[in-house]
């Protein structure tokens, strides 16, 4: 039976994780190692300058799990490095995240970062998100995540690659289908909010409305969600812009380190 490591960035007690765990039970042997609190927008954090602790916890359905003081990527690293024993997972699944992870979100997302950590360790990995900040029903997204997990275990993934899965927040009967997509363009509406503490010293919040995106660009993850499709985006860890290599070589033709 396949061994699946499940984590998230919303915390070990988030209902999205429990829903995905229950759905994955039919796919393989599931171990949960997740953060003990919310790490949303943590990015690909690696804790190196303070100790990490791991505790046993019980999920709301009575099943055992593990919680770590570290970030989502730390949770994956702890298991890969043997904190629970020498067996390596056959698959890392991260989610279900509360809110979509599309476009440039992947650079901020702790959910995607956990999948990246799995890929770095040579383990096929997927990240699963639900396109809603309020929804409490994760059952359909969990079914989708389990289905993608089955496909990855059956077919495998190329090295250095993960799948980023985003599910519309719609009833199952209103889902238009599944699309394989590329990354879209997020539009962030961040604003800087300045306040003062009781001693009159300024402090700041980065706030604003939820992000939007270019939903008219057909074939992107943002477009797919807007049209009611489940979006599956293959992501590769190699971020090299190959088309620019030769152009920069040309820049260097008349440039010398000695002359600036």
N, C-alpha and C positions, 0 to 999 in steps of 0.2 A: 504493500500500500504506500502511496506517495506521502511524503512528509511535507506539510505546508506550514510555514511560519506566517502568522498573521499579526500585523501591527497597524497603527494609525497615528494621526497627529492630534486628534481631538481628545485623547485620553482613554484609558483602559475601560472606563465605565460608560463611554458614549454608546448610545443605542445603535449607531451605525456599525460599530465593531461587532456587537453581539449578533445583529442580523446577518452579517457576513460570515461570522463564525458558524452559525447554525446552517447556513446554506452550504458552506464548504465541508461540513461533516459528511456529505454524500460524495465528496470528491477525494478526500484523503484524510490522513491523520493530522489534526490541526493542533498546533501549539500557539498560544497567544503570549506575546511579549510586547507590551505597549507602554507608553509614558504614563506616569502617575498623575499627570495634569495636562492641560491643553497646551500644545505647542504649535498652534496654527501660525502659518507664515514664518516658521523657524528656518526654512531653507535647509541646505545640506550642512547641518551642524555636526561638529565632531568635538566631544568633550575630552579635553586633554589635561586641564589644569585643576581639576577637582575630582574627588572620588565619585563613583557611580554605585548606587545601591539597587538591589533587586529584591523584591518581596513577593510572596505568594498572596494572591487575592482570589476571590470568588466572584464570578460574573452573576448577573441577576437570575440566570437560569440554573444556577448551582454548579456550573462547570468551573474547573480550576483554570487559573491564568497567572501570568507573572507581570508585575509592574516594575518599571525602572524609573529612577530619577532623571535619566538622560532623555535626549531628544529621540525622535523616531529613528533617525539613522543610527544613533547609539544602540537602540534596541536591537536592530538587525546585527550590528557589529558584535554585540555581546553574545548573541546566539552563535554566530559564525565562529567566534573565537573560543567557544566551548563552555560558556557559563552554565549551560544546561546539559552538557555532555558532548561527546565527540561527533555525534551524528549531524551532518549538514542537511539543511532543508533542500528538497527538490524544487521548491517554488516559494518565493516571497510574495505575499499579497498585502497591500497596504490600503486601508479604508474601512468603512465607507466614509469619505470625507463629507462634512457638512458644507456644501458649496462647491461649485464647479472648479476644476483646475485646468484652464485652457489658456492658449496663447502664452504670454510672458509670465502667467501665474506659475508655470513650472519652475521658474527660478526662485520663487518665494516658498513654494509649497513644501511643508514637512511631509505630506503624504507622498508626493512624488520623490522626495529626497530619500525616503525609506526604500522605495523601489530601486533608486539609483544605487544605494548602498548594497543591495542584493546583487545588482549587476556587476558592481566593482568586485564583488567576491565570487563572480562566476556563476551566479544562481539566476535562472530565469525569474523575472519579476513583473508584477503588474500593479498599477495604482488605480483605485476605483473611487469616483466622486459622484455625488448627487447634486444636480443643479438647483439647489435651494438652500437658503440660510435658515428657513423656518420649518421645513417639512419634518415630520416625526415618523413617517412610514418609509422604512428602508427596505421593505420586503422585495419589491421588484428589482431595485438596484442590486440587492444581494443575489437574486437569481441570475442577473446578468453577470455579476462578478464571478459567481461559481461556474457559469457557462464558459466564460473566457478562460478561467483557470483550467477547466477540462481540456480546452483546445490547446493551451500552451503545454500542458503535460503530455498531450498526445503528439503534437507536432514539433515542440521545441521552439526556441527563438535563436536567432544569430547571436554570437558573442557581442557584448557591449550594448545590448538593445533591451528596451522594456516597452510595455504597452501601457498607455495612459487612457483609461476608460472613463467617459463621462456619460451620465444617464440623465435624461430629462426628468423633471419633477412633474410627471403626468401619470394618470392611471394607466395600467398596463394596456387597456384597450385603445388608448390614444397614442401609443408609441408607433411612429411611422415605420420603424425598421432599424437597421444597423448600417452605419456608413464608416468606412475606413477613411480617415481624414488626415490633413496636415494641420500644423499649428496656425491659428488665426492671429489677429492683432487685437489685443486688449486695449481698452480705453479706460484709464484710471481717472477718478474724480476726486483725488486726494486734496484735502485742504489742511493748512496748518492752523491749529487752534492754540492760542496762547492764554495761559491763566497764571494766577499767582497763588503761592502757598501761603499759610497763615503768617509767615514772616515777610511777606511781600516780595519773595524771590520768584522770578518767572519760571514756569515749566511749560511743556508743550505736549500736545496730542497731535498725531497725524490722523485726521478723521476724514469725513466726507461720505458721499453716497456710494453704494456698492458699484463695482466696476461694470462697464458695459463692454462693447466690442463691435467689430465690423461684421455684422450678421449678414451682409449682402455678398460676401465673398464665398461663392459656392465651393464646396470641397474642404472648407476649414472646420475645425472642431466647434467654433462659435456658431457658424452657419448651421451645422448639423443639429445642435441643441435647439436653436431657434425654430428649426423645421420639425422638431419632435423626434429626431433620430438619436439613437445611442451612437456616440462617437468613440471610435477606437483609433488612437494615434500611436504609431510606432515611433519611439524616440531612441536616438543613438547618442551614446556618451561622447563620441568624437564630435566636437563642436567646431572643428576646423572649417574655415571658409575657403574651400579649395579653389574657387574661381578667382580669388584675389592673390593667390600665391605668386603667379607669374608677374602680375602687375607690381607687387611690392619688390620682386626681384629687379624689375626695370627701374624702380625708384632708386635702388641701391647702386645702380650702375655708375652714377656720377656723384655718389656720396661717400665721404671718407670719415671714419671715426676720428681721425687726427684733426679734421678741420670743422667738425660740428655740422 
